[in-house]
Amino acid sequence: MTKKVLVLGSSFAGLTAAFTLKHDLHDDVDVTVVSPRNLFVFNPSLIWLPFGKRDRDDITFDVAPVLDEHGIDFIHQAATSIDPEAQTVSLADGSNQSYDYLVVATGYYNDLDVVDGFRENTTTITALPAAEESEQAWLKYLENPGDIVIGATQGASCFGAAYEFLFNTSYHLKKNKLKDRVKLTYVTSEPFLGHFGIGGLPNGDKLLGTFLKKEGIDVRLNASVDHFDDGAVTLSDGEQLPYSYSMFIPPFLGQDFLKDVPGLADPKGYIPVRDTYQTNDHDNIYAVGIAAQVTAPWQTPTPVGIPKTGFPTEQMAHVAAVNIASQIRGQVPHETKEFADIPAVCVMDAGNNGVIILADKMLPPRKHGVLIPGPQAHLMKLGFEKYFLWKMKGGHVALP
Ligand SMILES: Cc1cc2nc3c(=O)[nH]c(=O)nc-3n(C[C@H](O)[C@H](O)[C@H](O)COP(=O)(O)OP(=O)(O)OC[C@H]3O[C@@H](n4cnc5c(N)ncnc54)[C@H](O)[C@@H]3O)c2cc1C
């Protein structure tokens, strides 16, 4: 009988796993994607939304017709529970789906309760609707400009987006001829500039320090936020930074329902996995992308998370798909790729400039790591956005 693979999630990890499996096994596998969100969102472009450089139509597409073209079913529902013994997943509409193999690619949600007053008094860009709200706040700000604070709270992991947004804010302040009268401050839980949640790269702190100095940006390192009030953030050392506009990156959490499955997820909702991306207790349940647990090989004075960016997310999903295909063919899963050993490949945009980030491994110890600044990085990000959306929309997930 044809084996059935259920993929929970329709973003970077879920689509990559679903397309890879279907393209490999064709009619020898039934693939169904389950997700409460029918839109694929190219998150890296959310940094541009508040400034009106992109809107939702530019950076999203409907996954249902795209999956259908490739013979993959789509169910527009949230999964609410998993029964590993019965091999079923319950959905929000009360129905059940059975599976032979399950890929959990349910990513993150924003932990907006990390600090009192976050929800009410600051904006964020780490989800599409939130970035749209941040755009409204920016438009209001332009009517009555004042100081700005951009930051990443304790436990945040998406530092690349924080830096990108910081430098894009500085760029747009210049464009609006506000730069000279606005104090721009960066507040971060990182122990040093350019830590990025991956332990930093050679000369990264110096390079970012130079960037910040050139742009006249103040910085608070190793910072922990105590609370947000209307128009001010208070740090845990008591310092208060007033603002007329702010954007903070919160920590991410895995989906809560995963914690109800005995032994599956950690207290943050992330799923510990083997190098094959199989879960520890179940050979037929995989977890990939942000949903997979990754542990930091260091401790920082203020907690910082590890960014599970797009490239490693796709790599994890490929490994899982190859291994499921092996299992369906009656073989032992053999593909492995530890998160720490996946190369780091990222482009950090700064408005009309940027930095290309390359390293042989996501986490130290590394042999090579380099930051290449210059306007080519901005052009690269523009090109990458178009390329990636084309790639995902066409299901060309075998391409880099
Ligand atoms: C602002 C921002 C900027 C970024 N910039 C970059 C960048 O420049 N470069 C880079 O490489 N990476 C970047 N990233 C990281 C990148 O977005 C992530 O690596 C990627 O989103 C991870 O994909 P994922 O599929 O694991 O999880 P997610 O993108 O979180 O997707 C999770 C999926 O699961 C679905 N889901 C949720 N709950 C359920 C449920 N109960 N049942 C079924 N499905 C569910 C969701 O609807 C979604 O489809 C950025 C992220 C953000 C937020």
PDBQT file of the ligand as one rigid body, heavy atoms in Angstrom, charges set to zero:
ROOT
HETATM    1  C1  LIG A 501      11.949  38.918  10.413  1.00  0.00    +0.000 C 
HETATM    2  C2  LIG A 501      12.682  37.683  10.005  1.00  0.00    +0.000 A 
HETATM    3  C3  LIG A 501      13.755  37.800   9.140  1.00  0.00    +0.000 A 
HETATM    4  C4  LIG A 501      14.463  36.662   8.761  1.00  0.00    +0.000 A 
HETATM    5  N1  LIG A 501      15.512  36.816   7.899  1.00  0.00    +0.000 NA
HETATM    6  C5  LIG A 501      16.182  35.737   7.479  1.00  0.00    +0.000 A 
HETATM    7  C6  LIG A 501      17.241  35.862   6.541  1.00  0.00    +0.000 A 
HETATM    8  O1  LIG A 501      17.571  36.974   6.091  1.00  0.00    +0.000 OA
HETATM    9  N2  LIG A 501      17.869  34.735   6.131  1.00  0.00    +0.000 N 
HETATM   10  C7  LIG A 501      17.521  33.507   6.610  1.00  0.00    +0.000 A 
HETATM   11  O2  LIG A 501      18.123  32.512   6.209  1.00  0.00    +0.000 OA
HETATM   12  N3  LIG A 501      16.526  33.344   7.493  1.00  0.00    +0.000 NA
HETATM   13  C8  LIG A 501      15.852  34.424   7.944  1.00  0.00    +0.000 A 
HETATM   14  N4  LIG A 501      14.833  34.276   8.844  1.00  0.00    +0.000 N 
HETATM   15  C9  LIG A 501      14.560  32.931   9.382  1.00  0.00    +0.000 C 
HETATM   16  C10 LIG A 501      13.603  32.122   8.525  1.00  0.00    +0.000 C 
HETATM   17  O3  LIG A 501      12.417  32.839   8.369  1.00  0.00    +0.000 OA
HETATM   18  C11 LIG A 501      13.369  30.797   9.217  1.00  0.00    +0.000 C 
HETATM   19  O4  LIG A 501      14.550  30.045   9.090  1.00  0.00    +0.000 OA
HETATM   20  C12 LIG A 501      12.214  30.012   8.620  1.00  0.00    +0.000 C 
HETATM   21  O5  LIG A 501      11.018  30.729   8.710  1.00  0.00    +0.000 OA
HETATM   22  C13 LIG A 501      12.061  28.693   9.345  1.00  0.00    +0.000 C 
HETATM   23  O6  LIG A 501      11.073  27.978   8.695  1.00  0.00    +0.000 OA
HETATM   24  P1  LIG A 501      10.220  26.853   9.394  1.00  0.00    +0.000 P 
HETATM   25  O7  LIG A 501       9.441  26.212   8.296  1.00  0.00    +0.000 OA
HETATM   26  O8  LIG A 501      11.060  25.995  10.255  1.00  0.00    +0.000 OA
HETATM   27  O9  LIG A 501       9.252  27.615  10.414  1.00  0.00    +0.000 OA
HETATM   28  P2  LIG A 501       8.170  28.767  10.204  1.00  0.00    +0.000 P 
HETATM   29  O10 LIG A 501       8.597  29.718   9.159  1.00  0.00    +0.000 OA
HETATM   30  O11 LIG A 501       7.895  29.284  11.581  1.00  0.00    +0.000 OA
HETATM   31  O12 LIG A 501       6.872  28.030   9.670  1.00  0.00    +0.000 OA
HETATM   32  C14 LIG A 501       6.079  27.213  10.485  1.00  0.00    +0.000 C 
HETATM   33  C15 LIG A 501       4.925  26.665   9.684  1.00  0.00    +0.000 C 
HETATM   34  O13 LIG A 501       4.158  25.805  10.538  1.00  0.00    +0.000 OA
HETATM   35  C16 LIG A 501       2.794  26.178  10.466  1.00  0.00    +0.000 C 
HETATM   36  N5  LIG A 501       2.162  25.829  11.753  1.00  0.00    +0.000 N 
HETATM   37  C17 LIG A 501       2.189  26.513  12.927  1.00  0.00    +0.000 A 
HETATM   38  N6  LIG A 501       1.445  25.870  13.836  1.00  0.00    +0.000 NA
HETATM   39  C18 LIG A 501       0.952  24.764  13.220  1.00  0.00    +0.000 A 
HETATM   40  C19 LIG A 501       0.093  23.721  13.651  1.00  0.00    +0.000 A 
HETATM   41  N7  LIG A 501      -0.411  23.676  14.875  1.00  0.00    +0.000 N 
HETATM   42  N8  LIG A 501      -0.213  22.757  12.750  1.00  0.00    +0.000 NA
HETATM   43  C20 LIG A 501       0.277  22.780  11.486  1.00  0.00    +0.000 A 
HETATM   44  N9  LIG A 501       1.092  23.748  11.041  1.00  0.00    +0.000 NA
HETATM   45  C21 LIG A 501       1.427  24.729  11.902  1.00  0.00    +0.000 A 
HETATM   46  C22 LIG A 501       2.828  27.674  10.185  1.00  0.00    +0.000 C 
HETATM   47  O14 LIG A 501       1.599  28.116   9.657  1.00  0.00    +0.000 OA
HETATM   48  C23 LIG A 501       3.968  27.737   9.180  1.00  0.00    +0.000 C 
HETATM   49  O15 LIG A 501       3.498  27.375   7.898  1.00  0.00    +0.000 OA
HETATM   50  C24 LIG A 501      14.100  35.394   9.255  1.00  0.00    +0.000 A 
HETATM   51  C25 LIG A 501      13.014  35.280  10.126  1.00  0.00    +0.000 A 
HETATM   52  C26 LIG A 501      12.307  36.405  10.501  1.00  0.00    +0.000 A 
HETATM   53  C27 LIG A 501      11.146  36.257  11.429  1.00  0.00    +0.000 C 
ENDROOT
TORSDOF 0
